[in-house]
Amino acid sequence: MKIILIGIQGSGKSTQGTLLSKELGIPYLSTGHIFRKLAKERSSLGRQIKVVMNAGLLISDTKTLKIVNEYLSRPEYKKGYILDGFPRTLVQVKAFKNGVDKVIYLKISDKEALWRISGRDGEAREDETLMAVRKRIDSFHKFTVPVLDYYKKKGIFFEVDGEQQIEKISSEILKDIKK
Ligand code: AMP
C-alpha cells in the first residue's frame, strides 16, 4: 500500500508515520528527514539545501523529484511506503508516477503549529526559527492546499483532526485504511 502523509510542520506526521509503519509493516520515508541529512553534507548540494531549508522555503521541484524517485526505486519500497512530506506542490503531484492509494491529511491550525514548534524548548532545530516556521505555514497554504484539493477529487483523501491524542489519531487513520 502506498500512503502519503500531509500536514503543516508540527502536525505529527513523523510520529504518525512511524506508528503506521509499525502497525502495517510498510516502510516509512520522510522527505524532511532526507533533506535534513543532505543539508549536513559538505557538498554543494548539501549547502544549497541547507540555505533553502533554514529560510523555511521549499526545495525546488526538480531536485525534490529526482531525490524522491531515486529513493523509491530502491527494492525496499517496491511493495509500498508511507511517504511523509511529499508531494507538496501540484508540479510534484503531476510528475509523480509511483502511485498513491491513500492520502492522509493531519489537520492542525496555524496557531497550534506555531505553538507546538516554539514549544520545542531546547531541542529547536536550526530550520525552526519563528520566521522559517511562518514561511513554511505560508508555503503550505499556497502550494500544498491545492495538492489536498487534487486528492480530494480523486476520492483517496482522508482528513483527521491532528489536535487529538496521538493514539486517537492513529486509530482513526487505521480504521480508515482498513475499511
Ligand atoms: P518537513 O520535515 O516535512 O517539514 O520538511 C522540512 C523541509 O524540507 C521543508 O521545509 C522543505 O524545505 C524541505 N522539504 C521536505 N519535503 C519537501 C518537498 N516535498 N518539496 C520541497 N521541499 C521539501
Backbone and ligand atoms as CSV (ligand in chain L), in Angstrom:
chain,resi,resn,atom,element,x,y,z
A,1,MET,N,N,0.821,-1.201,0.000
A,1,MET,CA,C,0.000,0.000,0.000
A,1,MET,C,C,0.864,1.264,0.000
A,2,LYS,N,N,0.443,2.238,-0.795
A,2,LYS,CA,C,1.221,3.477,-0.903
A,2,LYS,C,C,0.439,4.623,-0.256
A,3,ILE,N,N,0.991,5.077,0.861
A,3,ILE,CA,C,0.282,6.082,1.669
A,3,ILE,C,C,1.088,7.376,1.705
A,4,ILE,N,N,0.383,8.487,1.555
A,4,ILE,CA,C,1.010,9.804,1.634
A,4,ILE,C,C,0.509,10.500,2.905
A,5,LEU,N,N,1.423,11.089,3.663
A,5,LEU,CA,C,1.033,11.849,4.865
A,5,LEU,C,C,1.304,13.319,4.609
A,6,ILE,N,N,0.281,14.137,4.797
A,6,ILE,CA,C,0.455,15.571,4.577
A,6,ILE,C,C,0.024,16.335,5.834
A,7,GLY,N,N,0.753,17.399,6.136
A,7,GLY,CA,C,0.385,18.235,7.283
A,7,GLY,C,C,1.401,19.342,7.452
A,8,ILE,N,N,0.981,20.424,8.095
A,8,ILE,CA,C,1.900,21.529,8.374
A,8,ILE,C,C,2.992,21.018,9.307
A,9,GLN,N,N,4.128,21.705,9.317
A,9,GLN,CA,C,5.191,21.346,10.247
A,9,GLN,C,C,4.622,21.335,11.677
A,10,GLY,N,N,4.920,20.287,12.416
A,10,GLY,CA,C,4.417,20.204,13.793
A,10,GLY,C,C,3.106,19.437,13.901
A,11,SER,N,N,2.588,18.958,12.758
A,11,SER,CA,C,1.277,18.301,12.794
A,11,SER,C,C,1.353,16.850,13.286
A,12,GLY,N,N,2.567,16.332,13.432
A,12,GLY,CA,C,2.714,14.962,13.942
A,12,GLY,C,C,2.874,13.921,12.844
A,13,LYS,N,N,3.265,14.356,11.651
A,13,LYS,CA,C,3.424,13.401,10.534
A,13,LYS,C,C,4.441,12.319,10.851
A,14,SER,N,N,5.553,12.746,11.432
A,14,SER,CA,C,6.609,11.786,11.680
A,14,SER,C,C,6.183,10.777,12.770
A,15,THR,N,N,5.518,11.260,13.811
A,15,THR,CA,C,5.007,10.368,14.869
A,15,THR,C,C,4.010,9.375,14.280
A,16,GLN,N,N,3.044,9.884,13.526
A,16,GLN,CA,C,2.009,9.009,12.962
A,16,GLN,C,C,2.589,8.085,11.893
A,17,GLY,N,N,3.525,8.589,11.107
A,17,GLY,CA,C,4.148,7.763,10.062
A,17,GLY,C,C,4.875,6.583,10.673
A,18,THR,N,N,5.588,6.827,11.774
A,18,THR,CA,C,6.330,5.761,12.429
A,18,THR,C,C,5.376,4.727,13.029
A,19,LEU,N,N,4.291,5.203,13.654
A,19,LEU,CA,C,3.299,4.289,14.239
A,19,LEU,C,C,2.642,3.431,13.154
A,20,LEU,N,N,2.250,4.095,12.071
A,20,LEU,CA,C,1.583,3.386,10.967
A,20,LEU,C,C,2.507,2.340,10.352
A,21,SER,N,N,3.761,2.732,10.215
A,21,SER,CA,C,4.743,1.836,9.628
A,21,SER,C,C,4.840,0.547,10.446
A,22,LYS,N,N,4.881,0.681,11.781
A,22,LYS,CA,C,4.960,-0.496,12.669
A,22,LYS,C,C,3.698,-1.332,12.548
A,23,GLU,N,N,2.572,-0.647,12.564
A,23,GLU,CA,C,1.272,-1.325,12.544
A,23,GLU,C,C,1.040,-2.078,11.228
A,24,LEU,N,N,1.415,-1.475,10.119
A,24,LEU,CA,C,1.111,-2.059,8.806
A,24,LEU,C,C,2.290,-2.832,8.196
A,25,GLY,N,N,3.471,-2.687,8.810
A,25,GLY,CA,C,4.650,-3.368,8.272
A,25,GLY,C,C,5.075,-2.810,6.917
A,26,ILE,N,N,4.902,-1.512,6.741
A,26,ILE,CA,C,5.285,-0.848,5.485
A,26,ILE,C,C,6.372,0.176,5.825
A,27,PRO,N,N,7.439,0.286,5.005
A,27,PRO,CA,C,8.497,1.243,5.353
A,27,PRO,C,C,8.057,2.703,5.305
A,28,TYR,N,N,8.650,3.481,6.203
A,28,TYR,CA,C,8.332,4.915,6.333
A,28,TYR,C,C,9.483,5.738,5.758
A,29,LEU,N,N,9.142,6.733,5.000
A,29,LEU,CA,C,10.157,7.592,4.381
A,29,LEU,C,C,9.713,9.043,4.477
A,30,SER,N,N,10.608,9.917,4.967
A,30,SER,CA,C,10.243,11.330,5.119
A,30,SER,C,C,11.190,12.201,4.298
A,31,THR,N,N,10.627,13.033,3.425
A,31,THR,CA,C,11.499,13.899,2.616
A,31,THR,C,C,12.187,14.929,3.521
A,32,GLY,N,N,11.510,15.349,4.587
A,32,GLY,CA,C,12.141,16.276,5.533
A,32,GLY,C,C,13.402,15.650,6.134
A,33,HIS,N,N,13.320,14.353,6.515
A,33,HIS,CA,C,14.487,13.672,7.085
A,33,HIS,C,C,15.593,13.562,6.043
A,34,ILE,N,N,15.200,13.215,4.814
A,34,ILE,CA,C,16.206,13.071,3.737
A,34,ILE,C,C,16.936,14.400,3.535
A,35,PHE,N,N,16.151,15.485,3.444
A,35,PHE,CA,C,16.768,16.789,3.189
A,35,PHE,C,C,17.623,17.258,4.363
A,36,ARG,N,N,17.183,16.964,5.586
A,36,ARG,CA,C,17.987,17.384,6.741
A,36,ARG,C,C,19.326,16.650,6.758
A,37,LYS,N,N,19.290,15.374,6.321
A,37,LYS,CA,C,20.530,14.597,6.253
A,37,LYS,C,C,21.452,15.177,5.170
A,38,LEU,N,N,20.862,15.461,4.007
A,38,LEU,CA,C,21.655,16.023,2.904
A,38,LEU,C,C,22.260,17.380,3.291
A,39,ALA,N,N,21.487,18.162,4.080
A,39,ALA,CA,C,21.939,19.505,4.463
A,39,ALA,C,C,23.188,19.464,5.343
A,40,LYS,N,N,23.447,18.304,5.944
A,40,LYS,CA,C,24.635,18.183,6.808
A,40,LYS,C,C,25.875,17.833,5.995
A,41,GLU,N,N,25.665,17.436,4.727
A,41,GLU,CA,C,26.805,17.029,3.901
A,41,GLU,C,C,27.585,18.238,3.416
A,42,ARG,N,N,28.903,18.068,3.310
A,42,ARG,CA,C,29.735,19.181,2.861
A,42,ARG,C,C,29.880,19.185,1.353
A,43,SER,N,N,28.765,19.077,0.670
A,43,SER,CA,C,28.799,19.098,-0.792
A,43,SER,C,C,28.058,20.350,-1.234
A,44,SER,N,N,28.138,20.644,-2.507
A,44,SER,CA,C,27.448,21.847,-2.972
A,44,SER,C,C,25.933,21.656,-2.864
A,45,LEU,N,N,25.463,20.433,-3.142
A,45,LEU,CA,C,24.026,20.143,-2.987
A,45,LEU,C,C,23.617,20.325,-1.521
A,46,GLY,N,N,24.448,19.806,-0.617
A,46,GLY,CA,C,24.171,19.916,0.817
A,46,GLY,C,C,24.045,21.369,1.255
A,47,ARG,N,N,24.971,22.189,0.794
A,47,ARG,CA,C,24.954,23.615,1.179
A,47,ARG,C,C,23.711,24.316,0.645
A,48,GLN,N,N,23.382,24.031,-0.622
A,48,GLN,CA,C,22.190,24.667,-1.229
A,48,GLN,C,C,20.931,24.296,-0.458
A,49,ILE,N,N,20.825,23.014,-0.125
A,49,ILE,CA,C,19.634,22.536,0.591
A,49,ILE,C,C,19.540,23.188,1.973
A,50,LYS,N,N,20.670,23.313,2.640
A,50,LYS,CA,C,20.692,23.903,3.982
A,50,LYS,C,C,20.169,25.344,3.948
A,51,VAL,N,N,20.629,26.119,2.979
A,51,VAL,CA,C,20.215,27.523,2.881
A,51,VAL,C,C,18.697,27.612,2.665
A,52,VAL,N,N,18.185,26.806,1.735
A,52,VAL,CA,C,16.752,26.845,1.413
A,52,VAL,C,C,15.924,26.395,2.616
A,53,MET,N,N,16.353,25.308,3.254
A,53,MET,CA,C,15.597,24.789,4.407
A,53,MET,C,C,15.575,25.774,5.566
A,54,ASN,N,N,16.740,26.353,5.866
A,54,ASN,CA,C,16.797,27.266,7.010
A,54,ASN,C,C,15.992,28.534,6.787
A,55,ALA,N,N,15.754,28.865,5.513
A,55,ALA,CA,C,14.933,30.046,5.212
A,55,ALA,C,C,13.447,29.692,5.264
A,56,GLY,N,N,13.139,28.419,5.450
A,56,GLY,CA,C,11.733,27.998,5.531
A,56,GLY,C,C,11.092,27.857,4.164
A,57,LEU,N,N,11.933,27.738,3.130
A,57,LEU,CA,C,11.376,27.628,1.768
A,57,LEU,C,C,11.388,26.176,1.308
A,58,LEU,N,N,10.711,25.927,0.192
A,58,LEU,CA,C,10.681,24.566,-0.354
A,58,LEU,C,C,11.885,24.341,-1.274
A,59,ILE,N,N,12.393,23.123,-1.255
A,59,ILE,CA,C,13.449,22.729,-2.194
A,59,ILE,C,C,12.794,22.699,-3.578
A,60,SER,N,N,13.571,22.961,-4.630
A,60,SER,CA,C,12.958,23.033,-5.961
A,60,SER,C,C,12.293,21.703,-6.328
A,61,ASP,N,N,11.265,21.799,-7.154
A,61,ASP,CA,C,10.553,20.580,-7.579
A,61,ASP,C,C,11.497,19.621,-8.296
A,62,THR,N,N,12.371,20.168,-9.145
A,62,THR,CA,C,13.281,19.310,-9.917
A,62,THR,C,C,14.167,18.488,-8.978
A,63,LYS,N,N,14.783,19.161,-8.010
A,63,LYS,CA,C,15.680,18.445,-7.070
A,63,LYS,C,C,14.873,17.437,-6.252
A,64,THR,N,N,13.710,17.883,-5.752
A,64,THR,CA,C,12.896,17.014,-4.901
A,64,THR,C,C,12.489,15.756,-5.657
A,65,LEU,N,N,12.007,15.933,-6.878
A,65,LEU,CA,C,11.543,14.779,-7.661
A,65,LEU,C,C,12.680,13.806,-7.935
A,66,LYS,N,N,13.843,14.341,-8.233
A,66,LYS,CA,C,14.990,13.492,-8.545
A,66,LYS,C,C,15.341,12.645,-7.309
A,67,ILE,N,N,15.388,13.299,-6.157
A,67,ILE,CA,C,15.784,12.603,-4.925
A,67,ILE,C,C,14.718,11.578,-4.506
A,68,VAL,N,N,13.449,11.972,-4.556
A,68,VAL,CA,C,12.370,11.051,-4.145
A,68,VAL,C,C,12.318,9.841,-5.090
A,69,ASN,N,N,12.434,10.092,-6.387
A,69,ASN,CA,C,12.389,8.973,-7.343
A,69,ASN,C,C,13.554,8.016,-7.133
A,70,GLU,N,N,14.700,8.582,-6.781
A,70,GLU,CA,C,15.874,7.741,-6.536
A,70,GLU,C,C,15.607,6.825,-5.328
A,71,TYR,N,N,15.081,7.394,-4.256
A,71,TYR,CA,C,14.778,6.592,-3.057
A,71,TYR,C,C,13.736,5.527,-3.355
A,72,LEU,N,N,12.649,5.942,-4.014
A,72,LEU,CA,C,11.541,4.991,-4.206
A,72,LEU,C,C,11.857,3.886,-5.210
A,73,SER,N,N,12.958,4.031,-5.942
A,73,SER,CA,C,13.302,2.957,-6.876
A,73,SER,C,C,14.060,1.845,-6.132
A,74,ARG,N,N,14.371,2.063,-4.855
A,74,ARG,CA,C,15.077,1.036,-4.081
A,74,ARG,C,C,14.137,-0.139,-3.777
A,75,PRO,N,N,14.692,-1.362,-3.728
A,75,PRO,CA,C,13.846,-2.549,-3.575
A,75,PRO,C,C,12.922,-2.520,-2.357
A,76,GLU,N,N,13.391,-1.927,-1.238
A,76,GLU,CA,C,12.563,-1.952,-0.018
A,76,GLU,C,C,11.244,-1.186,-0.151
A,77,TYR,N,N,11.163,-0.313,-1.169
A,77,TYR,CA,C,9.931,0.468,-1.333
A,77,TYR,C,C,9.047,-0.047,-2.467
A,78,LYS,N,N,9.448,-1.188,-3.041
A,78,LYS,CA,C,8.723,-1.726,-4.207
A,78,LYS,C,C,7.252,-2.006,-3.879
A,79,LYS,N,N,7.036,-2.630,-2.706
A,79,LYS,CA,C,5.675,-3.081,-2.383
A,79,LYS,C,C,4.807,-1.989,-1.792
A,80,GLY,N,N,5.433,-0.962,-1.281
A,80,GLY,CA,C,4.647,0.113,-0.685
A,80,GLY,C,C,5.469,0.988,0.222
A,81,TYR,N,N,4.867,2.079,0.676
A,81,TYR,CA,C,5.577,3.010,1.548
A,81,TYR,C,C,4.601,3.960,2.214
A,82,ILE,N,N,5.107,4.538,3.310
A,82,ILE,CA,C,4.387,5.641,3.944
A,82,ILE,C,C,5.293,6.847,3.719
A,83,LEU,N,N,4.845,7.732,2.880
A,83,LEU,CA,C,5.674,8.854,2.464
A,83,LEU,C,C,5.225,10.119,3.174
A,84,ASP,N,N,6.133,10.699,3.946
A,84,ASP,CA,C,5.806,11.887,4.741
A,84,ASP,C,C,6.445,13.114,4.097
A,85,GLY,N,N,5.621,14.095,3.739
A,85,GLY,CA,C,6.164,15.367,3.246
A,85,GLY,C,C,6.265,15.513,1.742
A,86,PHE,N,N,5.795,14.535,1.019
A,86,PHE,CA,C,5.819,14.593,-0.445
A,86,PHE,C,C,4.564,13.922,-0.989
A,87,PRO,N,N,3.920,14.431,-2.023
A,87,PRO,CA,C,4.174,15.672,-2.756
A,87,PRO,C,C,3.617,16.893,-2.033
A,88,ARG,N,N,4.299,18.010,-2.219
A,88,ARG,CA,C,3.926,19.242,-1.536
A,88,ARG,C,C,3.500,20.335,-2.501
A,89,THR,N,N,3.660,20.098,-3.799
A,89,THR,CA,C,3.229,21.094,-4.795
A,89,THR,C,C,2.479,20.345,-5.906
A,90,LEU,N,N,1.677,21.084,-6.689
A,90,LEU,CA,C,0.952,20.422,-7.789
A,90,LEU,C,C,1.919,19.905,-8.843
A,91,VAL,N,N,3.049,20.593,-9.033
A,91,VAL,CA,C,4.057,20.116,-10.003
A,91,VAL,C,C,4.550,18.730,-9.556
A,92,GLN,N,N,4.814,18.589,-8.264
A,92,GLN,CA,C,5.273,17.285,-7.750
A,92,GLN,C,C,4.199,16.221,-7.923
A,93,VAL,N,N,2.938,16.578,-7.648
A,93,VAL,CA,C,1.828,15.611,-7.792
A,93,VAL,C,C,1.791,15.081,-9.224
A,94,LYS,N,N,1.838,16.003,-10.156
A,94,LYS,CA,C,1.649,15.613,-11.556
A,94,LYS,C,C,2.827,14.841,-12.126
A,95,ALA,N,N,4.023,15.089,-11.576
A,95,ALA,CA,C,5.204,14.395,-12.095
A,95,ALA,C,C,5.433,13.056,-11.390
A,96,PHE,N,N,4.685,12.804,-10.330
A,96,PHE,CA,C,4.916,11.606,-9.510
A,96,PHE,C,C,4.182,10.409,-10.102
A,97,LYS,N,N,4.943,9.431,-10.574
A,97,LYS,CA,C,4.313,8.319,-11.301
A,97,LYS,C,C,4.253,7.028,-10.484
A,98,ASN,N,N,4.680,7.093,-9.213
A,98,ASN,CA,C,4.759,5.863,-8.429
A,98,ASN,C,C,3.434,5.302,-7.933
A,99,GLY,N,N,2.418,6.128,-7.951
A,99,GLY,CA,C,1.122,5.649,-7.492
A,99,GLY,C,C,0.861,5.983,-6.034
A,100,VAL,N,N,-0.390,6.301,-5.746
A,100,VAL,CA,C,-0.808,6.659,-4.397
A,100,VAL,C,C,-2.150,5.973,-4.136
A,101,ASP,N,N,-2.249,5.249,-3.008
A,101,ASP,CA,C,-3.530,4.605,-2.690
A,101,ASP,C,C,-4.355,5.447,-1.728
A,102,LYS,N,N,-3.654,6.157,-0.848
A,102,LYS,CA,C,-4.369,6.901,0.191
A,102,LYS,C,C,-3.584,8.140,0.596
A,103,VAL,N,N,-4.298,9.238,0.783
A,103,VAL,CA,C,-3.655,10.470,1.248
A,103,VAL,C,C,-4.266,10.843,2.595
A,104,ILE,N,N,-3.422,10.950,3.604
A,104,ILE,CA,C,-3.911,11.295,4.933
A,104,ILE,C,C,-3.437,12.694,5.299
A,105,TYR,N,N,-4.408,13.533,5.611
A,105,TYR,CA,C,-4.086,14.915,5.986
A,105,TYR,C,C,-4.257,15.090,7.489
A,106,LEU,N,N,-3.150,15.373,8.156
A,106,LEU,CA,C,-3.180,15.626,9.607
A,106,LEU,C,C,-3.431,17.110,9.804
A,107,LYS,N,N,-4.674,17.439,10.119
A,107,LYS,CA,C,-5.038,18.849,10.180
A,107,LYS,C,C,-4.827,19.456,11.571
A,108,ILE,N,N,-4.010,20.510,11.617
A,108,ILE,CA,C,-3.914,21.312,12.844
A,108,ILE,C,C,-3.981,22.778,12.411
A,109,SER,N,N,-4.374,23.661,13.322
A,109,SER,CA,C,-4.474,25.076,12.940
A,109,SER,C,C,-3.071,25.692,12.877
A,110,ASP,N,N,-2.961,26.819,12.185
A,110,ASP,CA,C,-1.669,27.522,12.089
A,110,ASP,C,C,-1.181,27.892,13.489
A,111,LYS,N,N,-2.142,28.305,14.326
A,111,LYS,CA,C,-1.799,28.739,15.680
A,111,LYS,C,C,-1.187,27.575,16.476
A,112,GLU,N,N,-1.810,26.406,16.339
A,112,GLU,CA,C,-1.316,25.215,17.039
A,112,GLU,C,C,0.089,24.842,16.536
A,113,ALA,N,N,0.293,24.956,15.200
A,113,ALA,CA,C,1.609,24.620,14.628
A,113,ALA,C,C,2.680,25.538,15.215
A,114,LEU,N,N,2.388,26.819,15.264
A,114,LEU,CA,C,3.352,27.788,15.801
A,114,LEU,C,C,3.635,27.506,17.276
A,115,TRP,N,N,2.574,27.210,17.998
A,115,TRP,CA,C,2.691,26.951,19.420
A,115,TRP,C,C,3.529,25.699,19.675
A,116,ARG,N,N,3.240,24.638,18.898
A,116,ARG,CA,C,3.964,23.372,19.104
A,116,ARG,C,C,5.447,23.532,18.808
A,117,ILE,N,N,5.761,24.242,17.719
A,117,ILE,CA,C,7.163,24.333,17.328
A,117,ILE,C,C,7.939,25.278,18.233
A,118,SER,N,N,7.303,26.380,18.612
A,118,SER,CA,C,8.019,27.292,19.515
A,118,SER,C,C,8.135,26.668,20.900
A,119,GLY,N,N,7.315,25.655,21.164
A,119,GLY,CA,C,7.341,24.995,22.478
A,119,GLY,C,C,8.372,23.891,22.564
A,120,ARG,N,N,9.047,23.580,21.424
A,120,ARG,CA,C,10.079,22.531,21.465
A,120,ARG,C,C,11.338,23.099,22.106
A,121,ASP,N,N,11.195,23.521,23.353
A,121,ASP,CA,C,12.290,24.188,24.058
A,121,ASP,C,C,13.580,23.405,24.022
A,122,GLY,N,N,14.656,24.103,23.774
A,122,GLY,CA,C,15.960,23.459,23.877
A,122,GLY,C,C,16.266,22.518,22.735
A,123,GLU,N,N,15.232,21.944,22.142
A,123,GLU,CA,C,15.528,20.997,21.073
A,123,GLU,C,C,15.139,21.573,19.711
A,124,ALA,N,N,14.947,22.904,19.654
A,124,ALA,CA,C,14.578,23.533,18.386
A,124,ALA,C,C,15.692,23.302,17.368
A,125,ARG,N,N,15.288,22.918,16.161
A,125,ARG,CA,C,16.283,22.676,15.124
A,125,ARG,C,C,16.658,23.988,14.447
A,126,GLU,N,N,17.772,23.918,13.714
A,126,GLU,CA,C,18.290,25.103,13.022
A,126,GLU,C,C,17.270,25.680,12.040
A,127,ASP,N,N,16.426,24.796,11.472
A,127,ASP,CA,C,15.446,25.260,10.479
A,127,ASP,C,C,14.107,25.602,11.133
A,128,GLU,N,N,14.107,25.754,12.451
A,128,GLU,CA,C,12.843,26.027,13.140
A,128,GLU,C,C,12.786,27.406,13.784
A,129,THR,N,N,13.393,28.411,13.177
A,129,THR,CA,C,13.254,29.759,13.719
A,129,THR,C,C,11.819,30.189,13.439
A,130,LEU,N,N,11.345,31.159,14.228
A,130,LEU,CA,C,9.951,31.582,14.083
A,130,LEU,C,C,9.661,32.056,12.657
A,131,MET,N,N,10.645,32.779,12.080
A,131,MET,CA,C,10.427,33.292,10.730
A,131,MET,C,C,10.317,32.140,9.719
A,132,ALA,N,N,11.186,31.143,9.881
A,132,ALA,CA,C,11.157,29.995,8.966
A,132,ALA,C,C,9.844,29.229,9.120
A,133,VAL,N,N,9.381,29.100,10.348
A,133,VAL,CA,C,8.135,28.366,10.583
A,133,VAL,C,C,6.962,29.112,9.940
A,134,ARG,N,N,6.955,30.451,10.079
A,134,ARG,CA,C,5.890,31.256,9.467
A,134,ARG,C,C,5.901,31.102,7.952
A,135,LYS,N,N,7.099,31.126,7.378
A,135,LYS,CA,C,7.249,30.978,5.928
A,135,LYS,C,C,6.704,29.627,5.466
A,136,ARG,N,N,7.006,28.599,6.275
A,136,ARG,CA,C,6.574,27.246,5.945
A,136,ARG,C,C,5.054,27.126,5.997
A,137,ILE,N,N,4.450,27.818,6.940
A,137,ILE,CA,C,2.988,27.809,7.039
A,137,ILE,C,C,2.398,28.509,5.804
A,138,ASP,N,N,3.016,29.621,5.392
A,138,ASP,CA,C,2.565,30.321,4.171
A,138,ASP,C,C,2.676,29.403,2.959
A,139,SER,N,N,3.817,28.720,2.846
A,139,SER,CA,C,4.036,27.806,1.707
A,139,SER,C,C,2.990,26.710,1.702
A,140,PHE,N,N,2.641,26.260,2.903
A,140,PHE,CA,C,1.647,25.189,2.987
A,140,PHE,C,C,0.329,25.654,2.360
A,141,HIS,N,N,-0.107,26.859,2.722
A,141,HIS,CA,C,-1.377,27.359,2.183
A,141,HIS,C,C,-1.285,27.605,0.684
A,142,LYS,N,N,-0.158,28.128,0.265
A,142,LYS,CA,C,-0.017,28.500,-1.144
A,142,LYS,C,C,0.163,27.263,-2.047
A,143,PHE,N,N,1.043,26.361,-1.664
A,143,PHE,CA,C,1.400,25.252,-2.560
A,143,PHE,C,C,0.752,23.923,-2.207
A,144,THR,N,N,0.532,23.657,-0.919
A,144,THR,CA,C,0.097,22.301,-0.540
A,144,THR,C,C,-1.415,22.167,-0.438
A,145,VAL,N,N,-2.122,23.256,-0.093
A,145,VAL,CA,C,-3.589,23.152,-0.062
A,145,VAL,C,C,-4.132,22.734,-1.450
A,146,PRO,N,N,-3.601,23.264,-2.568
A,146,PRO,CA,C,-4.060,22.758,-3.871
A,146,PRO,C,C,-3.805,21.256,-4.070
A,147,VAL,N,N,-2.757,20.742,-3.429
A,147,VAL,CA,C,-2.471,19.295,-3.507
A,147,VAL,C,C,-3.588,18.519,-2.790
A,148,LEU,N,N,-4.022,19.043,-1.645
A,148,LEU,CA,C,-5.109,18.391,-0.898
A,148,LEU,C,C,-6.380,18.374,-1.746
A,149,ASP,N,N,-6.678,19.507,-2.383
A,149,ASP,CA,C,-7.884,19.597,-3.222
A,149,ASP,C,C,-7.825,18.593,-4.369
A,150,TYR,N,N,-6.640,18.435,-4.927
A,150,TYR,CA,C,-6.450,17.490,-6.041
A,150,TYR,C,C,-6.796,16.058,-5.588
A,151,TYR,N,N,-6.273,15.657,-4.437
A,151,TYR,CA,C,-6.524,14.289,-3.965
A,151,TYR,C,C,-7.957,14.096,-3.471
A,152,LYS,N,N,-8.569,15.182,-2.981
A,152,LYS,CA,C,-9.983,15.092,-2.568
A,152,LYS,C,C,-10.820,14.671,-3.759
A,153,LYS,N,N,-10.546,15.285,-4.898
A,153,LYS,CA,C,-11.320,14.980,-6.109
A,153,LYS,C,C,-11.090,13.556,-6.577
A,154,LYS,N,N,-9.937,12.987,-6.247
A,154,LYS,CA,C,-9.608,11.614,-6.664
A,154,LYS,C,C,-10.292,10.582,-5.765
A,155,GLY,N,N,-10.861,11.048,-4.640
A,155,GLY,CA,C,-11.562,10.128,-3.741
A,155,GLY,C,C,-10.656,9.238,-2.909
A,156,ILE,N,N,-9.397,9.649,-2.705
A,156,ILE,CA,C,-8.488,8.818,-1.886
A,156,ILE,C,C,-7.985,9.609,-0.684
A,157,PHE,N,N,-8.784,10.610,-0.287
A,157,PHE,CA,C,-8.349,11.574,0.716
A,157,PHE,C,C,-9.009,11.304,2.067
A,158,PHE,N,N,-8.222,11.348,3.138
A,158,PHE,CA,C,-8.793,11.220,4.481
A,158,PHE,C,C,-8.218,12.300,5.379
A,159,GLU,N,N,-9.116,13.067,5.992
A,159,GLU,CA,C,-8.664,14.140,6.883
A,159,GLU,C,C,-8.878,13.746,8.340
A,160,VAL,N,N,-7.862,13.939,9.158
A,160,VAL,CA,C,-8.004,13.599,10.569
A,160,VAL,C,C,-7.615,14.817,11.411
A,161,ASP,N,N,-8.321,14.987,12.513
A,161,ASP,CA,C,-8.040,16.098,13.423
A,161,ASP,C,C,-6.736,15.802,14.171
A,162,GLY,N,N,-5.691,16.512,13.798
A,162,GLY,CA,C,-4.355,16.268,14.358
A,162,GLY,C,C,-4.134,16.896,15.711
A,163,GLU,N,N,-5.181,17.498,16.279
A,163,GLU,CA,C,-5.025,18.110,17.605
A,163,GLU,C,C,-5.542,17.176,18.715
A,164,GLN,N,N,-5.864,15.940,18.328
A,164,GLN,CA,C,-6.335,14.965,19.327
A,164,GLN,C,C,-5.132,14.213,19.912
A,165,GLN,N,N,-5.415,13.302,20.856
A,165,GLN,CA,C,-4.376,12.442,21.422
A,165,GLN,C,C,-3.739,11.600,20.310
A,166,ILE,N,N,-2.446,11.349,20.440
A,166,ILE,CA,C,-1.709,10.569,19.435
A,166,ILE,C,C,-2.401,9.238,19.114
A,167,GLU,N,N,-2.833,8.508,20.182
A,167,GLU,CA,C,-3.444,7.178,19.978
A,167,GLU,C,C,-4.773,7.293,19.236
A,168,LYS,N,N,-5.530,8.349,19.536
A,168,LYS,CA,C,-6.841,8.535,18.901
A,168,LYS,C,C,-6.642,8.800,17.396
A,169,ILE,N,N,-5.659,9.643,17.074
A,169,ILE,CA,C,-5.370,9.966,15.666
A,169,ILE,C,C,-4.980,8.681,14.937
A,170,SER,N,N,-4.078,7.941,15.558
A,170,SER,CA,C,-3.586,6.721,14.939
A,170,SER,C,C,-4.724,5.723,14.700
A,171,SER,N,N,-5.628,5.581,15.678
A,171,SER,CA,C,-6.703,4.601,15.489
A,171,SER,C,C,-7.692,5.074,14.417
A,172,GLU,N,N,-7.917,6.379,14.313
A,172,GLU,CA,C,-8.817,6.870,13.244
A,172,GLU,C,C,-8.215,6.610,11.866
A,173,ILE,N,N,-6.905,6.809,11.756
A,173,ILE,CA,C,-6.239,6.581,10.467
A,173,ILE,C,C,-6.324,5.096,10.083
A,174,LEU,N,N,-6.006,4.238,11.070
A,174,LEU,CA,C,-6.022,2.795,10.787
A,174,LEU,C,C,-7.418,2.318,10.401
A,175,LYS,N,N,-8.420,2.861,11.085
A,175,LYS,CA,C,-9.804,2.478,10.777
A,175,LYS,C,C,-10.131,2.827,9.326
A,176,ASP,N,N,-9.711,3.997,8.893
A,176,ASP,CA,C,-9.991,4.408,7.520
A,176,ASP,C,C,-9.230,3.539,6.514
A,177,ILE,N,N,-7.979,3.241,6.823
A,177,ILE,CA,C,-7.170,2.453,5.892
A,177,ILE,C,C,-7.705,1.035,5.747
A,178,LYS,N,N,-8.194,0.493,6.870
A,178,LYS,CA,C,-8.623,-0.918,6.854
A,178,LYS,C,C,-10.056,-1.099,6.376
A,179,LYS,N,N,-10.768,-0.016,6.118
A,179,LYS,CA,C,-12.194,-0.200,5.781
A,179,LYS,C,C,-12.388,-0.683,4.330
L,1,AMP,P1,P,9.345,18.640,6.854
L,1,AMP,O1,O,10.153,17.953,7.897
L,1,AMP,O2,O,8.455,17.718,6.082
L,1,AMP,O3,O,8.613,19.832,7.399
L,1,AMP,O4,O,10.401,19.215,5.776
L,1,AMP,C1,C,11.440,20.084,6.158
L,1,AMP,C2,C,11.908,20.912,4.968
L,1,AMP,O5,O,12.409,20.043,3.930
L,1,AMP,C3,C,10.837,21.748,4.278
L,1,AMP,O6,O,10.624,22.965,4.935
L,1,AMP,C4,C,11.451,21.932,2.895
L,1,AMP,O7,O,12.490,22.886,2.893
L,1,AMP,C5,C,12.075,20.562,2.658
L,1,AMP,N1,N,11.089,19.649,2.003
L,1,AMP,C6,C,10.571,18.499,2.525
L,1,AMP,N2,N,9.744,17.899,1.654
L,1,AMP,C7,C,9.722,18.694,0.544
L,1,AMP,C8,C,9.038,18.632,-0.704
L,1,AMP,N3,N,8.199,17.617,-0.994
L,1,AMP,N4,N,9.254,19.631,-1.596
L,1,AMP,C9,C,10.098,20.642,-1.332
L,1,AMP,N5,N,10.764,20.779,-0.174
L,1,AMP,C10,C,10.591,19.816,0.766
